[in-house]
Amino acid sequence: MSPPIKKTVMSMEALAPGAGLAILSALLFGASTPLAKLLLRDVDAWMLAGLLYLSSGLGLIAVRTFARALGSSPRSEAALRRGEWPWLGLAILSGGVIGPVLLMVGLAHTAATTAALLLNLEGVLTALLAWFVFRENFDRRIALGMAAIIAGDSC
C-alpha cells in the first residue's frame, strides 16, 4: 500500500477571495476601454483622464472610510525617506498624469479593440522594465507568460 499523496495545491477556499477579486478587477479593467471610448464622443480626452483619476481617488477615499466605519484599521506604512520623494513624484507624474492623458488621446484616435489589445502589452513591458532596470527576478515561467500574452494579441 502506497502512502497518501500530500496535496501541494492551494484549496479552492484559500484561492476564492483573491481569485474572485482578481477576476472582478480584470472584468472592470477590460470594460473600461470600450466605455472610455464611448465617453470620448462627448468629453475631451484631457478632461476624461482627469475625471477618471479624480473618481479613482474619491473611490479609494470611500473604501477607506467604509473600512474604518467597520472597525478595520489600515496597515501602517513605512515613512518615505528624503531620497524617495523625487521617485514618488515621478511615478505620480508619469502614471497619474501623463499616462492617463496619453491613453485617452490615443483611445480617441484608435479603435477600442485595438487599444484594448495594446493594453495587454502593459504587463509585458512592465515586466521587462522590472527585469532590465530594477534587476527583478525573471525566469522561464515569466517568459512563457509574456510569450502567451504576445501570442494572444497577435491572433
Disulfide bonds with the S-S distance in Angstrom:
none
